[in-house]
């Protein structure tokens, strides 16, 4: 039930007053003729044949709904880097080798594999591997 305020409660308790509307003569109500519309004719549509599925396939489809666990989406990081052309060309050599082995790869996958290998190294091996990489000047070259 809805709550009513004090003004509404007082109006409900008080006597009902007749207004001038009750004294006025009633107006004649004119009834309009019903509108007759034309019936809508539809053309028959040819039904497409539906291939019947075997009952076993239907039962398997209903029963075999595995629940998938949602894995959280990995956040990606974009970056740019500078490297000598000779080392950059090694991407294509490695990509060709992997394609011949039946395992095609992208440059980003090669970089990630290299990071995994560096992470797996001991501190001494990592230090030796990094000492073999010459330091280069980073940044974009100046425009000529």
Order of alpha helices (4+ residues) and beta strands (2+ residues): alpha-alpha-alpha-alpha-alpha
